[in-house]
Amino acid sequence: MLRFEYHDDADMLAILDGDPPVRDRLVVAANKVLMRLRVSNPAGHADDLVTLSDALVAQRLLQNVVVDAEAIVRSYLAGLVYVVDQKGTR
């Protein structure tokens, strides 16, 4: 979405094209959370959790949409934990 809004701003596009410096740290933190929840393949789901969080923030900031972010993230995490329980690997 930001790339669309800043399509005429070369400096901003250069920033948006690079990897956000904070993202790697967020993925590491998400991986740790998922490990504590005993989610199967936490590293495989960590990026998805960060992406979900990014999308929720974007909705709030760019489209002024108020959503229950906590409920959405809890549901996502509960789904991951449920899948682990069903596999019997927890």
Protein Blocks (a to p, Z undefined) as FASTA:
>chain_A
ZZmmmmmmmklmmmmmpccfklmmmmmmmmmmmmmnopghkllmmmmmmmmmmmmmmmmm
mnopacdfklmmmmmmmmmmmmmmmnopZZ
